[in-house]
Amino acid sequence: MKLIHIFIIALAISAGILLPASAAGDPTVQISEYQVNPPIMMPDSLGTITVVVKNTASTASIKENAGVFANDFTTTKVTDINVNIENVQLEGKGILVISKDFERVGELGPGQSLPLTFTIRAPPVTGMYYPEVWVDTTGGRSTRFPIPVNVNTPVGIQKRAIMIVESSLPDTVNPGDEIPVMLVVRNGGETSTDDVTVRINNVSNMIAPKTTDFYHIGAINANDSRTVNLVLLSDRKTPPGLFRVPVTLQYNWIDGSAHVETTSIDVMVKGKAELGFVSVETSPRRVIANQPFDLTIRIENTGTGEAKQVVATVDLPMTGTKQAFIGKIKPGNDAPAVFSLDGAKGGTYEYTTIITYVDDLGTHTISSPMSVRVIPEDNTGMFLLALLIIIVGGILGYKYWYLPRKNGNGALPWVKKS
């Protein structure tokens, strides 16, 4: 009998029956990742749970003995340890599971993973729920893994980074001026953010950044802020009104996902009128004492806004029209202010011209000192007439009065003799 047993053993060894030299170990699975979407569910709302099932086993070494004796002709073979997943299900534990079980999933090799998604409905009662993922593998081995589901509760909730952009600039801007702007980028969330960038989008030829349009801020912690100072340029031909300069804010949340927000810098452009004096004329050109004349003062608008309700006054010590209503003067135009005066005595008169007007920025007043020369009356004609009368009278007196008295009885020719 002993010889028969020895013969059977030798025959089995020679036939290549494998004897493991080292146990390869049992394959195992685990839930390596999970995600609940939305992260906070409302009562009776639909959502999903995605889990990643992973084979945590690796390869193993197995020895093969092909000789008569145990130590003869030993070879080593490397083999993978797969796991066969028979069923994956989600036990609600208060959560309604809408999806069916995943049956006969199949084999997973060492280190391989498989994502699976379940559709769920939240219960009508708020609270924290812990449904379990059950993974059953061949051989009766299984894995249980709880998934926390938040149904409208503040437990464990951290608000993501909420970026807020606030701009500070002058209330009104005159076309053609530089516009200083201070941007404050603030993190109003409860987690930090990284790689924050700000871009000023140039979409108009009226208002644009003076230098760069891109600013890299970096990380901003929760409840912290960063400041960006920049300058915008406005074109002199920019019409009055509200202009929105787009701003793009890009940053990464703490989980690495990128986020983009858009806002704007609101610039209120208001035209500014600038009035000045062009010329001063009189009609007639030479003002004679005690004679009426017209005084014309031309006023021009060299600003960027329309001047409205323009009124000019002069304080000359003369009677007549000393106030002129002009109305509107557009940018680049001029208009006359005409005063009709009754005249005055000769001399030089100093006076002040005052202009009041209204533009987009409010009511304004400007003034300028001026003078007008009034020439005294010309009496040369009267003097010559009087002189002529005197001369004629002298000639007649000499001829008809002086000579008769000298040469005769002294009587004038028209005097009868007695």
VOLUMVEX-517473 format. One record per residue: residue in one letter; x, y, z of N, C-alpha, C in turn. Coordinates in steps of 0.1 Angstrom, whole numbers. Each point is the difference from the previous one (the first is absolute). Last residue first. Example, Ala and Ser with C-alpha at 12.3 -4.5 7.8 and 13.67 -1.06 7.14 Angstrom:
- S/128/-22/71/9/11/0/-8/11/8
- A/3/-57/-1/-9/12/0/9/12/0
END
This chain:
- S/-321/2139/-445/-11/9/5/0/13/-8
- K/14/-52/-16/5/13/5/-11/9/4
- K/0/-54/1/-4/12/-8/6/12/7
- V/18/-52/1/-5/10/8/-3/13/-8
- W/21/-41/-16/-15/-1/0/-7/10/10
- P/49/-3/-6/-7/2/-13/-15/0/0
- L/27/16/44/-1/-12/-8/-7/2/-13
- A/27/39/26/-13/-7/0/1/-12/-9
- G/34/33/8/0/-11/9/-13/-7/0
- N/18/35/-29/-7/5/12/-2/-10/11
- G/38/-11/-33/-11/9/-2/-6/5/13
- N/38/-32/-3/1/8/-13/-11/10/-2
- K/2/-30/39/14/5/-2/0/10/-12
- R/-39/-25/10/3/10/11/13/7/-1
- P/-12/-35/-31/-8/12/-1/2/10/11
- L/24/-41/3/4/8/-11/-9/13/-2
- Y/-12/-34/34/13/7/3/4/10/-11
- W/-39/-26/-6/-1/8/12/12/8/2
- Y/-7/-32/-36/-12/8/1/-2/9/12
- K/39/-29/-9/-4/6/-13/-11/10/2
- Y/16/-25/37/11/9/-5/-5/7/-13
- G/-28/-32/19/1/12/9/11/10/-5
- L/-6/-42/-22/-11/9/-2/0/13/8
- I/33/-33/7/1/6/-13/-11/10/-3
- G/-1/-24/40/11/10/0/1/6/-13
- G/-30/-36/5/-5/12/7/11/11/0
- V/12/-41/-17/-10/6/-9/-5/13/6
- I/28/-26/27/7/5/-11/-9/8/-10
- I/-19/-24/36/7/12/5/7/7/-11
- I/-22/-40/-10/-9/11/3/7/12/4
- L/25/-38/-5/-4/5/-13/-10/11/2
- L/14/-23/38/11/8/-5/-4/6/-13
- A/-30/-30/19/0/13/8/11/9/-5
- L/-2/-42/-19/-11/7/-4/-1/14/7
- L/33/-31/12/3/5/-13/-12/9/-5
- F/-5/-24/41/10/11/1/3/7/-13
- M/-28/-37/1/-7/11/6/10/12/1
- G/17/-41/-15/-9/6/-10/-7/12/6
- T/28/-26/28/7/7/-10/-9/8/-10
- N/-8/-31/41/-6/13/-2/8/9/-11
- D/-7/-55/19/8/8/-9/-7/13/-3
- E/-4/-35/45/-6/5/-12/9/9/-8
- P/22/-39/31/-8/12/2/-6/5/-14
- I/11/-52/8/7/12/-5/-9/12/3
- V/5/-49/25/-10/9/-6/7/13/-4
- R/16/-54/12/3/14/-1/-11/7/-8
- V/4/-47/33/-5/6/-13/4/15/0
- S/14/-52/28/-2/15/-1/-5/4/-13
- M/5/-46/38/1/6/-14/-1/15/1
- P/5/-51/32/0/15/-1/2/5/-14
- S/-24/-47/17/12/5/-6/-1/15/0
- S/-24/-51/19/0/14/-2/13/5/-5
- I/-36/-47/11/14/5/-4/-2/15/-2
- T/-29/-46/22/1/15/-3/14/3/-3
- H/-37/-47/4/14/7/0/-1/15/-3
- T/-30/-51/14/0/15/-4/13/6/2
- G/-4/-54/-10/-7/9/9/0/14/-6
- L/16/-42/-20/6/0/13/-6/10/9
- D/-11/-6/-47/-3/-12/7/5/-1/14
- D/-8/49/-17/4/-12/-8/-3/-12/8
- V/-11/58/-3/-3/-13/7/5/-11/-10
- Y/10/57/11/-5/-10/-9/-1/-13/8
- T/13/58/0/-4/-11/7/-6/-11/-10
- I/34/47/1/-7/-10/-8/-4/-11/10
- I/18/56/-1/-3/-12/8/-8/-10/-9
- T/34/47/-4/-10/-9/-7/-1/-13/8
- T/16/54/13/2/-15/2/-11/-7/-8
- Y/26/52/-4/-12/-8/4/4/-14/1
- E/19/56/-9/3/-14/4/-12/-7/5
- Y/9/44/-34/-9/-6/10/5/-15/2
- T/17/51/-21/2/-14/0/-7/-6/12
- G/-14/47/-29/9/-5/10/2/-16/-2
- G/-41/40/-12/13/-5/-5/8/-4/12
- K/-53/-3/4/10/10/-2/13/-6/-4
- A/-41/-29/-12/4/7/12/10/11/-4
- G/-39/-41/-21/11/9/-1/3/7/13
- D/-33/-37/-11/-4/14/-5/11/10/0
- L/0/-57/-8/1/11/10/-3/13/-6
- S/-4/-57/-7/-4/13/-7/0/11/11
- F/24/-52/-7/-6/10/10/-2/13/-8
- V/11/-57/-9/-2/14/-6/-7/8/10
- A/29/-48/-7/-8/6/10/-1/15/-4
- P/13/-48/-30/1/14/5/-9/4/11
- A/25/-49/-13/-12/7/-2/2/15/5
- D/27/-52/-15/0/13/7/-13/7/-3
- N/23/-55/0/-7/11/-6/1/13/8
- G/18/-44/12/7/4/-12/-7/11/-7
- P/-30/-27/33/15/-1/0/5/4/-14
- K/-47/21/11/5/-13/-1/15/0/0
- I/-39/33/20/12/0/-8/6/-13/1
- K/-51/26/11/9/-11/0/13/3/-8
- G/-29/40/20/-6/-13/-2/11/-11/1
- I/-2/52/4/6/-7/-12/-6/-13/-2
- F/-11/51/23/-3/-15/2/5/-7/-13
- A/14/49/26/-3/-7/-12/-2/-15/3
- Q/2/54/24/-1/-14/2/-3/-7/-13
- K/1/48/6/13/-4/6/0/-15/4
- T/-27/42/-30/0/-15/2/13/-4/5
- G/-13/51/9/-1/-8/-11/-1/-15/4
- T/25/46/22/-13/-5/-2/0/-9/-12
- M/44/8/32/-8/6/-12/-13/-6/0
- P/44/-11/25/-8/11/6/-8/7/-12
- L/18/-53/1/3/13/-4/-10/11/5
- D/8/-52/6/-4/10/10/5/14/-4
- V/-16/-50/-25/10/10/1/-4/11/10
- T/-13/-56/-15/-4/13/5/13/9/1
- A/-22/-51/-21/11/9/2/-5/14/4
- V/-15/-57/-3/-4/14/2/12/8/2
- V/-17/-54/-15/11/10/0/-6/14/1
- Q/-18/-49/0/-5/12/8/11/10/2
- K/22/-44/-14/-14/4/-2/-3/11/10
- A/44/-28/-25/-4/10/9/-14/4/-2
- E/27/-48/-11/-8/11/-5/-3/9/11
- G/46/-30/-2/-15/-1/2/-7/12/-4
- T/48/-6/-1/-5/-13/-5/-15/-2/1
- G/30/49/-4/-1/-12/8/-5/-12/-7
- T/6/48/-13/11/-8/-3/0/-13/8
- N/-34/43/-17/1/-12/9/11/-9/-5
- E/-10/57/-5/1/-13/-6/1/-11/11
- I/-18/55/-11/4/-10/10/1/-14/-7
- R/-1/58/-12/-1/-14/-4/5/-10/10
- I/-22/52/0/10/-8/6/-2/-15/-5
- T/-16/55/-13/-1/-15/-3/12/-7/6
- L/-30/50/2/12/-7/5/-2/-15/-2
- D/-22/49/-22/-1/-14/4/13/-6/4
- F/-22/53/1/9/-9/-6/-4/-14/5
- P/-15/58/1/-2/-14/3/9/-9/-8
- Q/13/51/17/-6/-7/-11/-2/-15/3
- N/22/34/28/-14/3/-1/-7/-6/-12
- A/52/1/-5/-8/3/12/-14/4/-3
- I/26/-34/-31/0/14/3/-9/3/12
- V/29/-44/-23/-11/4/9/1/15/3
- R/18/-33/-41/4/11/9/-12/5/7
- R/-8/-36/-27/13/-4/5/5/11/10
- P/-53/-4/-5/12/1/-9/13/-3/7
- S/-16/-28/16/-5/5/-12/-8/13/3
- T/41/-35/23/-11/10/1/-4/3/-14
- E/27/-45/27/-2/10/-11/-11/10/3
- V/34/-44/19/-9/10/5/-1/11/-11
- S/14/-57/6/3/13/-5/-11/10/6
- V/8/-46/16/7/0/-13/3/14/-4
- F/-10/-28/49/-3/12/-8/9/0/-13
- G/-19/-44/30/10/10/0/-4/11/-10
- L/-17/-51/27/-3/12/-7/11/11/1
- E/-10/-55/6/10/10/4/-2/12/-9
- A/-28/-50/17/1/12/-9/11/10/6
- K/-9/-55/5/4/12/7/2/11/-10
- G/-26/-52/3/7/10/-7/2/13/8
- K/-3/-53/17/-8/12/-1/8/11/-7
- V/-2/-57/12/7/11/-7/-10/12/-1
- M/8/-47/31/-10/10/-4/8/12/-6
- V/11/-55/8/5/14/-1/-11/9/-5
- D/8/-52/23/-10/9/-5/6/14/0
- I/19/-52/-2/3/13/6/-9/10/-7
- S/-8/-56/6/3/12/-8/4/12/9
- T/-3/-60/-3/-6/12/6/3/12/-9
- T/3/-59/3/1/13/-7/-7/11/7
- E/26/-52/9/-11/9/3/2/13/-8
- V/18/-56/5/1/13/-7/-13/8/4
- H/32/-46/17/-13/7/0/3/13/-6
- A/23/-54/8/1/14/-4/-14/7/-1
- S/22/-42/32/-9/3/-11/0/15/-3
- G/23/-22/37/7/1/-13/-8/3/-12
- D/-11/-3/49/1/-13/-6/6/0/-14
- I/-8/40/24/10/-8/8/1/-14/-5
- W/-14/38/-35/-5/-4/13/11/-9/7
- N/11/38/-38/-2/-14/2/-5/-2/15
- Y/-5/42/-39/8/-5/11/-3/-15/2
- Q/-11/51/-30/2/-14/-1/9/-5/12
- L/-31/45/-22/8/-5/12/0/-15/-1
- T/-10/46/-34/0/-15/2/8/-4/11
- V/-27/47/-19/11/-5/8/-2/-15/2
- P/-19/46/-33/-1/-14/5/13/-4/8
- V/-24/49/-6/13/-7/-4/0/-14/6
- R/-39/39/-12/3/-12/8/13/-6/-6
- F/-26/51/1/7/-10/-8/4/-11/10
- L/-37/44/-5/6/-10/9/7/-10/-9
- G/-7/54/-14/-7/-12/3/7/-10/9
- P/13/42/-39/-5/-1/14/-8/-13/2
- P/37/0/-38/-12/7/3/-4/-2/14
- T/50/2/-23/-10/-9/7/-12/7/3
- K/42/16/-21/-13/0/-7/-10/-9/6
- R/45/4/16/-6/14/2/-14/0/-7
- D/20/-46/21/1/8/-12/-7/14/2
- S/22/-31/40/-12/3/-7/3/9/-12
- L/26/-38/35/1/12/-8/-13/2/-7
- L/17/-26/49/-6/-1/-13/1/14/-7
- V/28/-28/41/-5/12/-6/-6/-3/-13
- L/11/-27/51/2/1/-15/-5/13/-4
- N/10/-35/45/-2/14/-4/4/0/-15
- V/-17/-39/38/7/2/-13/-3/15/-4
- T/-2/-35/47/-3/13/-7/8/1/-12
- R/-21/-41/36/12/5/-7/-5/13/-8
- S/-18/-34/46/-2/8/-13/13/4/-5
- D/-28/-37/37/11/9/-3/-2/6/-13
- N/-27/-35/22/-2/13/6/12/9/-2
- A/15/-47/-12/-14/3/3/-1/13/8
- N/42/-4/-32/-6/-8/10/-14/4/3
- I/31/2/-45/-8/9/9/-7/-9/10
- A/43/-2/-41/-9/-6/10/-7/11/8
- G/18/16/-46/5/-11/7/-11/-5/9
- I/4/38/-35/0/3/15/5/-12/8
- H/4/23/-52/0/-13/7/1/3/15
- Y/-18/28/-47/6/1/13/-1/-14/7
- F/-6/30/-51/0/-13/7/7/1/13
- D/-4/34/-35/-14/-4/2/-1/-13/8
- T/39/44/-6/-4/-14/-1/-15/-2/3
- T/9/47/-8/12/-8/-1/-5/-14/-2
- K/-33/33/2/11/8/-4/12/-8/-3
- P/-52/-16/-7/11/0/10/11/9/-5
- A/-48/13/-19/9/-12/-1/10/1/11
- I/-46/24/-27/6/-1/13/8/-13/0
- M/-19/14/-41/-2/12/8/7/0/14
- N/-4/-35/-34/11/9/-3/-2/13/7
- S/-16/-51/15/-4/13/-6/12/8/-3
- V/1/-43/21/-10/-3/-10/-5/13/-6
- N/38/-24/34/-1/12/-8/-10/-2/-12
- N/8/-23/52/-3/-2/-14/-2/13/-8
- I/28/-18/45/-8/11/-4/-3/-1/-15
- R/14/-38/40/2/6/-14/-10/11/-3
- V/24/-32/44/-10/10/-4/4/5/-14
- T/9/-46/35/5/10/-10/-12/9/-3
- V/19/-40/38/-10/10/-3/5/9/-11
- D/15/-43/25/3/3/-14/-11/10/-5
- D/-17/-24/43/14/1/-5/0/4/-15
- T/-31/-2/51/0/-2/-14/14/3/-5
- S/-28/-16/49/10/9/-7/-2/-3/-15
- T/-41/-5/36/12/-7/-4/9/9/-9
- E/-43/13/17/7/-5/12/12/-9/-3
- G/-22/46/-27/-4/-14/4/8/-5/12
- G/3/43/-26/-11/0/10/-4/-14/4
- N/43/29/-23/-5/-13/1/-10/-1/12
- R/17/42/-35/-2/-5/14/-6/-14/-1
- V/25/44/-29/-5/-14/-2/0/-7/14
- V/0/53/-21/2/-8/12/-6/-14/-3
- L/19/45/-30/-8/-12/1/3/-7/13
- M/4/52/-21/5/-9/10/-9/-12/1
- V/13/43/-37/-9/-10/5/7/-9/10
- P/4/50/-31/6/-9/10/-11/-9/6
- I/3/28/-48/-9/-5/11/7/-9/9
- E/11/43/-38/4/-13/6/-10/-3/11
- D/-17/33/-40/8/-1/12/4/-14/3
- G/-28/14/-37/14/4/-2/8/-2/12
- P/-52/8/6/7/-6/-11/14/5/-3
- N/-21/-1/49/0/9/-11/6/-6/-12
- V/-26/-22/45/13/1/-8/-2/9/-11
- T/-23/-14/52/-2/5/-14/14/1/-6
- D/-2/-18/43/-14/-2/-3/-3/4/-15
- P/48/-21/14/-7/13/1/-15/-2/-4
- L/21/-44/19/5/10/-10/-8/12/1
- S/5/-55/18/0/14/5/6/9/-10
- S/-22/-55/5/8/10/-7/-2/14/6
- E/-3/-57/12/-6/13/2/9/11/-6
- V/-11/-57/0/8/11/-5/-7/13/2
- I/1/-54/20/-8/12/-1/10/11/-5
- M/-4/-58/6/8/12/-3/-9/12/-3
- I/-1/-48/29/-9/9/-8/7/13/-2
- A/11/-55/15/5/14/-1/-10/8/-9
- R/-21/-40/26/11/1/-9/4/15/-1
- K/-24/-22/43/-3/7/-12/13/1/-8
- Q/-13/-39/34/9/11/-2/-3/7/-13
- I/-25/-37/37/0/7/-13/10/11/1
- G/-14/-34/35/12/-2/-8/1/7/-14
- V/-46/2/22/10/-8/6/12/-3/-10
- P/-44/24/-5/13/7/0/11/-8/5
- T/-46/-18/-27/5/4/13/13/7/-1
- N/-30/-23/-35/-4/13/5/4/3/14
- V/12/-45/-15/-12/5/-5/-4/13/7
- N/46/-33/-11/-6/11/8/-13/5/-7
- V/31/-48/3/-9/8/-9/-6/11/9
- P/43/-40/1/-8/11/6/-7/8/-10
- I/16/-53/-1/2/13/-7/-9/11/7
- P/24/-53/12/-10/10/1/3/13/-7
- F/13/-55/-8/6/14/1/-11/10/1
- R/15/-57/-1/-10/9/4/6/14/2
- T/12/-51/-27/4/13/6/-12/8/3
- S/12/-57/-7/-7/12/-4/6/12/7
- R/5/-58/-14/6/12/7/-7/12/-5
- G/-9/-45/-16/-7/4/12/5/12/7
- G/14/-23/-42/5/-6/12/-6/5/12
- T/1/31/-42/0/-14/0/6/-6/12
- T/-20/48/6/9/-6/-9/-1/-15/1
- D/-29/49/13/2/-14/2/9/-6/-11
- V/-13/50/24/6/-6/-11/3/-15/3
- W/-31/45/18/3/-13/2/6/-6/-13
- V/-11/51/25/4/-7/-12/4/-14/3
- E/-33/36/29/12/-9/-1/1/-6/-14
- P/-23/48/26/-2/-12/-8/13/-8/-2
- Y/-15/39/33/12/-7/-3/-4/-13/-7
- Y/-18/55/15/-3/-14/-3/12/-7/-5
- M/-19/48/27/12/-7/-6/-4/-15/-1
- G/-37/42/-2/9/-7/9/11/-6/-7
- T/-55/17/-8/14/5/-1/8/-8/10
- V/-46/-17/-25/5/5/12/15/3/-1
- P/-25/-21/-35/-7/13/3/5/7/13
- P/32/-33/-31/-12/-1/8/-6/14/3
- A/30/-11/-45/1/4/14/-13/-2/7
- R/19/-28/-43/-10/11/3/2/2/15
- I/34/-22/-42/-7/-1/13/-10/12/1
- T/35/-32/-35/-9/11/1/-8/-1/13
- F/51/-18/-14/-13/-4/4/-9/13/0
- T/50/-19/-23/-9/11/4/-14/-5/3
- L/57/-17/-6/-14/-4/-1/-9/12/6
- P/55/-13/-18/-10/9/6/-14/-5/-3
- L/50/-26/6/-12/1/-9/-10/10/7
- S/57/-19/-1/-11/5/7/-12/2/-10
- Q/53/-28/9/-10/6/-8/-12/5/8
- G/40/-23/17/1/14/-1/-11/7/-9
- P/7/-51/-8/6/7/11/1/15/-2
- G/-40/-23/-26/14/-4/2/6/8/11
- L/-52/-15/-8/9/11/1/14/-5/2
- E/-50/-23/-20/13/0/7/7/14/-1
- G/-55/-6/-1/11/-6/-6/13/1/8
- V/-51/11/5/9/11/-5/12/-6/-7
- R/-46/-18/18/10/-6/-9/9/11/-6
- E/-39/25/20/2/-15/1/11/-4/-10
- F/-21/46/27/9/-4/-11/4/-15/2
- D/-47/25/17/13/-5/4/8/-2/-13
- K/-38/37/-3/1/-14/3/14/-4/4
- S/-23/50/7/8/-8/-10/-1/-15/5
- I/-19/35/27/-8/-2/-12/7/-10/-10
- V/-1/11/56/9/-4/-11/-8/-3/-13
- L/-7/30/48/-7/-8/-10/10/-3/-12
- I/11/9/54/1/6/-13/-7/-10/-10
- G/5/-13/44/-8/12/1/0/8/-13
- K/26/-39/2/1/4/14/-7/14/2
- G/12/-29/-42/-4/13/2/2/6/14
- E/28/-37/-30/-10/-1/10/-3/14/5
- L/22/-20/-47/0/11/10/-12/-2/9
- Q/34/-35/-32/-13/6/2/2/11/11
- V/26/-38/-35/3/13/7/-14/6/2
- N/23/-52/-15/-11/9/2/5/12/8
- E/31/-34/-16/-13/-6/-4/-12/10/0
- I/56/0/-7/-11/7/7/-13/-5/-6
- N/53/-18/3/-12/-1/-8/-11/6/9
- V/56/5/-3/-11/-1/9/-13/0/-9
- N/57/-13/-7/-12/7/-3/-11/-2/10
- I/55/-3/-4/-11/-5/8/-12/9/-3
- D/46/-17/-29/-9/11/5/-10/-6/9
- T/51/-21/-9/-14/0/-4/-8/11/6
- V/53/-25/-9/-7/12/5/-14/0/-6
- K/38/-41/11/-10/6/-10/-7/11/7
- T/47/-35/4/-8/10/7/-9/6/-11
- T/27/-51/9/-1/12/-8/-10/9/7
- T/33/-48/9/-9/10/5/0/12/-9
- F/22/-48/1/-6/7/-11/-11/10/4
- D/12/-30/40/6/-2/-13/-9/8/-10
- N/-7/-7/48/10/10/-3/5/0/-14
- A/-32/-32/18/-6/13/2/10/11/-4
- F/3/-48/-24/0/5/14/-4/15/0
- V/-1/-20/-41/-4/-11/8/-1/4/15
- G/-5/40/-35/9/-11/2/-6/-11/8
- A/-18/46/-11/-2/-10/-11/9/-13/2
- N/-23/47/26/10/-11/2/-3/-11/-11
- E/-11/56/8/-5/-12/-6/12/-11/1
- K/-18/51/25/11/-10/-4/-7/-12/-6
- I/-16/54/5/-4/-14/2/11/-9/-5
- S/-12/57/13/9/-10/-5/-4/-14/4
- A/-30/47/-9/6/-9/10/9/-9/-7
- T/-28/53/-6/5/-13/-5/7/-8/11
- S/-37/33/16/11/2/-9/4/-14/-6
- A/-47/27/26/10/-11/-1/11/4/-10
- T/-41/25/11/12/4/7/11/-11/-1
- N/-44/18/-30/6/-12/4/14/4/7
- K/-47/32/-4/14/-3/-4/5/-13/5
- V/-46/36/-11/4/-13/6/14/-4/-5
- V/-30/47/5/10/-6/-8/5/-13/8
- V/-48/33/-2/10/-7/8/10/-6/-10
- T/-44/38/3/10/-7/-9/11/-5/9
- I/-53/19/3/11/-4/8/9/-8/-9
- T/-43/39/-7/8/-12/-3/11/-2/10
- G/-53/25/-3/14/2/0/7/-13/-4
- L/-52/29/10/8/-11/-6/14/4/0
- S/-40/16/36/7/3/-12/8/-12/-5
- D/-26/7/42/-7/-6/-11/6/4/-14
- P/20/29/38/-10/-11/3/-8/-3/-13
- M/49/20/-8/-13/5/6/-9/-12/2
- M/56/-1/-1/-13/-2/-7/-11/6/8
- I/55/6/-7/-10/2/10/-14/-2/-8
- P/38/-8/-25/6/-3/13/-10/2/11
- P/-20/-15/-48/8/12/6/5/-3/13
- N/11/-34/-16/-3/12/-8/-16/2/0
- V/46/-28/25/-14/2/0/-3/13/-7
- Q/42/-38/0/-4/14/-2/-15/0/1
- Y/49/-32/10/-15/1/-1/-3/14/-2
- E/44/-40/1/-5/14/-1/-15/-1/-1
- S/25/-39/8/11/9/1/-4/15/-1
- I/-19/-50/16/-5/12/-6/11/11/1
- Q/11/-54/-2/-4/10/9/-6/12/-9
- V/18/-58/0/-5/12/-6/-3/11/10
- T/33/-48/-6/-9/8/7/-5/12/-8
- P/26/-54/-3/-3/13/-5/-10/7/8
- D/34/-37/21/-13/2/-6/-1/14/-6
- G/46/-30/4/-9/9/7/-13/1/-7
- A/41/-28/-10/-2/13/-7/-9/9/8
- A/35/-39/17/-14/3/-2/-2/14/-6
- S/43/-34/-7/-4/12/9/-15/3/-4
- A/20/-38/-18/10/3/9/-3/11/9
- P/-31/-37/-28/3/14/2/11/1/11
- L/-9/-40/-36/0/2/15/4/15/2
- L/-18/-33/-44/6/12/5/-2/1/15
- I/4/-42/-38/-9/6/10/7/11/7
- G/17/-31/-36/0/15/0/-11/6/9
- A/15/-48/-10/-11/5/-9/-1/15/1
- S/30/-24/28/5/0/-13/-10/5/-10
- I/-13/-4/45/10/11/-2/5/0/-14
- A/-30/-34/11/-7/13/0/10/11/-2
- L/16/-44/4/-7/2/-13/-7/14/0
- A/21/-14/39/10/3/-10/-6/3/-13
- I/-28/-13/35/5/13/3/10/4/-11
- I/-17/-44/-1/-10/10/-4/5/14/2
- F/28/-35/14/-1/0/-15/-11/10/-4
- I/6/-8/45/11/7/-5/-1/1/-15
- H/-33/-26/21/-1/15/3/11/8/-5
- I/3/-47/-5/-11/6/-8/-2/15/2
- L/30/-25/28/6/2/-14/-11/6/-9
- K/-14/-11/43/9/11/0/6/3/-13
- M/-26/-39/5/-8/12/0/9/12/0
END
